[in-house]
Amino acid sequence: MAPHDLRRPFKRPAISDQQRRRELALLRQAQQRSDSHNRARQLASSLLSLPAADQPPSSPEPILEDQPIQIEPASPEPEPEPPEAAPTRDLNVVQASKLRGLEARRWFARQLMLPEWMIDVPPYLDRDWYVFARPAGMRCFVVSSNGTTVSRLRNGSVLHQFPSLLPSGARRKDLSGPAHSYCILDCIFHEPDQTYYVIDMVCWRGYSLYDCTAEFRFFWLNSKLAETGACGPPAAYHKYRFSVIPIYDCDQMGLQAAYAGVVPHVKDGLLFYNKHAHYQTGNTPLALVWKDEFSSQYFLDTDGTGQVPAQQQVVLELQDDGKLTTSDDPPVVFGCMDGEFLQKSNLRPGNLLRFAIGDESARLHDGRLEILDLQFVAKVNPRSRAFADSYSKVFFQYAARHSPLRIEDLIASIQPNLGDNSKTTDVDMDD
Amino acid sequence: MAMEVTQILLNAQSVDGSIRKHAEESLKQFQEQNLPAFLLSLSSELANNEKPVDSRKLAGLILKNALDAKEQHRKNELVQRWLALDIGVKAQIKAYLLQTLSSPVPDARSTASQVIAKIAGIELPQKQWPELIGSLLSNIHQLQPHVKQATLETLGYFCEEVSPQVVDQDQVNKILTAVVQGMNASEGSTDVRLAATRALYNALGFAQANFSNDMERDYIMRVVCEATLSPVVKIRQAAFECLVAISSTYYEKLASYMQDIFNITAKAVREDEEPVALQAIEFWSSICDEEIDILDEYGGDFTADSDIPCFYFIKQALPALVPMLLETLLKQEEDQDQDEGAWNLAMAGGTCLGLVARTVGDDVVPLVMPFIEENITKPDWRQREAATYAFGSILEGPSPDKLTRIVNVALNFMLSALMKDPNNHVKDTTAWTLGRIFEFLHGSTMETPIITKENCQQILTVLLQSMKDVPNVAEKACGALYFLAQGFEDVGSASPLSPYCQEIIQALLAVTHREDAGESRLRTAAYETLNEVVRCSTDETAPIVMQLVPVIMMELHQTLEAQKLSSDEREKQSELQGLLCGCLQVIIQKLGASETTKYAFLQYADQIMDLFLRVFACRNATVHEEAMLAIGALAYATGANFVKYMQGFYPYLEMGLQNFEEYQVCAITVGVVGDLCRALEDKILPFCDGIMTQLLKDLSSNQLHRSVKPPIFSCFGDIALAIGENFEKYLIYAMPMLQSAAELSAHAAAADDEMLEYTNQLRNGILEAYSGILQGFKNSPKTQLLLPYAPHVLQFLDTLYNEKDMDDTVMKTAIGVLGDLADTLGSHAGPLINRSVSSKDFLEECLSSDDHLIKESADWAKLAISRAIAG
């Protein structure tokens, strides 16, 4: 018998590099095939790619030194090319690091689905909506990829970087999936118990959930987080905790439970999500926030020092033509700056400015809020926030000071179900 | 006629080329004109003791080749051709062959043995030639030793060709009895005893029942062990080969013989001639293989229902086995490191020691360390080399905890030995050992890193210096660098190698340019290491990798410019082109994977594509494969813009799809079609007629290696997903093929693991095709075209579910297809799914799967189905 064929290469490489190249190519093809099937199934329309490593939060100026974020948002329309509008797209990587950092932060801020403030009760609240108690804390994106987990605030700056039990969230050989097996969670970081309350799931193991309904996302969120054990107690290497929030159908029981139920976190109002709505970035009327004095200590907006000012304050964006607008798309114009003041004050278009509204200088006209007089207070530090107030927020805050929408109003709008079997209306569903 | 055949057969072996050619043509003509007469005259030639031995041998060889071939499809043809022959002719041929076994000419007997076994391999499964075994066994009782010898040899070949399932246990018993009797020490003829021992080697596979019977097993084992003590070397060697075969086939039956076997093997390793000693070592290597497999499979948790328990033979033998193996390490040959094919006691012993380390882990370390410490500084190079080899051999298996401290101490010693030892063998083994250290004890999963920022520079200095050493040492140094880089693969941007990246790449390029880079596969090793350095590069070093692109392109360009090469030079040139294309592929994949580097890299796309097209003009399969792989990566990086290369590239794509002979090229090309589909999307449409035609031809061909067929089905899915409802015109061709393949694969009673694996690959390919087609038609007004096929798809899923032998990948794809069906066919799918027998159970099972990919697909399918049923 010839010497054992398998024995011969002991001092030779166990595998030929050509074979390795072949296998890696096959692996890449299989992965891409699977991606394109998932994309077709609208599970992974994501064109996201995350930076290999973010700066650790210990960096002295984390906000300015952020890595560029080469992320192109998934768009609801089938669109193979990344949208040209993606802000980071054409920027030179080497130069303009500050601008890029800001752009990156702005981009990140645009990726969150921002609920409008509830200014009237939507129809079919009980049938088409979920409700849950919003934990008090900082809204953020939690991204796990490449063996680390990074949380970013609404303004795009890094909040924490830590290992987690999310897929790809820690360097663990046994859990290592494909490198792109990242996750993006929409969370609120609740300082007192150092917990990330997961309020939505945007990407799971590289599957994009942007184009999935809230119904599906919440179902996915609850089952997937449970599976991975990501909500388990923090180990020595797992500093922050993740937790899910009970989500209720917005019937009378559900609304009561969300409003008055005991939860482990401080409440900051209620969030309402339309069951059929996709994860739509930016302001959306298909997710709503509502607060009152019982459910939130931030019922009335506070100013920079945390005090409730005597007069309502709003933050608006200064446009090229001096107009002062909200963050809505299209923007709502609430006023105009005169050119002379602008020149003196060294303000530039794009600046966010804080104004006070006198009690008598705003009014409701045909259901629309009109502001007659804006008193300039200060320029807003662009690092503390990226966007102006939305129209609904200004409206809600105005109403809160004058004739707030009360929990009783919400409950009253929900009729006990009397066997109404009419077909549900799908919103933004491609059926 | 008979006289003429003799002359033709002799002429066919003539030194004169034209005579030979003429004779070969005559034979071919004869065969084509009258096959039965041709085969008859060959068998008669073989049987005729009056004929010259050379014509008889060739006659037998041609007969054998008329019954068997390497390629499966050719083999099937030959089998059918034989079965179709006239019974009378076949009987006559068989009679001649059996008659030949009594010939006084050994070569004629031996050739006839092989032909008989080939015919038996064809006929016994058809329940033909039932009298064969009886007539062979009657020969055994003949007195003439040469007939006995030929008969035992025939029984040996018979057992090699025929599957045990087609032979009755009664006949098996008779065969084994004859064989074991022939091996007995009382057998007077050495030739008979040797033939019997060799026959037993093949017959062991038939002895399942006999090995379960204590008495019969004891008897066989005793005879085998006695044969290892025969005065004849060849018999001893054959007997040890039997022991090796027994160790893997009947591992679980060996416990009571191990002490004796250890004594026999130890004596052979220490005292016997090399071929025998090598087999004695192989016995222990084989036991290691078994125990490694068992421990792997059960992870050390044995329960009552484990198929085969681990007896821990190696662990028990360890205190005696390790010293025996360490002794062999000192028996190196001069120049063994320059000889690719070298295999000697020292190499076999080291290999076995490596397996022992993997089998027992930590326990091996204290037994080997004293040997290393004693020998590593000795003046005799053999002792230093043996010590180093021993150390390198035990690096895989023991826990890092056990090894890290030792390695930390040894590392400096090794680095200095690699620089300063005067002996090449020692340096070769030292560089190899460093490579093993980096392979097994360095990487992000290690708790205590052995490579730090501090010693990294020193290690690199030594390795880069060593890459200038003689080729065999330099090649090992490249190998060590390969694993050093690999260990930093996932450290991210802070790789300690980053500062030296430029220097490393320069050094590797310098190696590829060495005059003697053709020796000891040094050039290949240098490019492989370069590839690994590229794979492990970071954002930080991306600009350096980018600079490599024009360098490699220039090298490739130069190989294409070379003119008027001798065939030897051409072969070397092809090899180099393969390496360069491989390197470009790795670079493209690396730079194309990141948005930042992709755009900068794509400036080279036109030129690279141009080079690849020129490479295709060269006829060499390896190069085509490498260039094809690289083009797949380029298409992925380029995206829809790749369409501008399609006109130029398409002819080669088609060529690749037609390459039946070099099926690897065909398989890679099929994969590239998938890449193109994803890159070009509907822009691939103009090329689809040609591609689909070719793919359908490939599927219908029985010449194409079967492993290419599953990816072709997947490729249907890729195409459908890319061109959507335009796939309409291919439905009438593709769907029937998918259906018949699905039927075949659904019920393929998988005889063995390999067949089951293939069946599952095929199923996965078919399901991926369905998935792509269904999703491709989604939202199209032509969706109803798929409705007629839906029942079959569901039936396929039902059958898969009921067969219970699909793997996780198939399960995930299958449940995805159920979702796709619901998703695309919408409300039409509802009733179909409701009617299907097991969809619901299948879905439930997948929903509760532990495999997250299956569960995710199932969750999605559930959603799609609920929408379909509601809507």
Interface residues (C-beta under 8 A of the other chain):
Chain A: M1 P3 H4 R7 R8 F10 K11 P13 S16 D17 Q18 R21 R22 L24 A25 L26 R28 Q29 Q32 R33 S36 H37 A40 R41 L43 S49 A52 A53 P68 Q70 P80 V93 N146 G147 R171 K173 R205 Y207 F216 F219 W220 S223 E227 D430 D431
Chain B: Y201 E241 V244 L278 Q279 E282 S285 G341 W343 M347 A348 G350 T351 G354 T429 W432 S444 T445 K476 G479 Y482 D490 G492 S493 T524 A525 Y527 E528 N531 E532 T538 D539 G578 G582 Q585 V586 Q589 S594 E595 T596 T622 E625 E626 L629 G632 A633 Y636 G639 A640 Q664 I668 G671 G674 D675 R678 E681 S714 G717 D718 L721 E768 S771 G772 Q775 G776 K778 N779 G816 G819 D820 D823 G826 H852 K855 E856 D859 W860 L863 A864 R867 G871
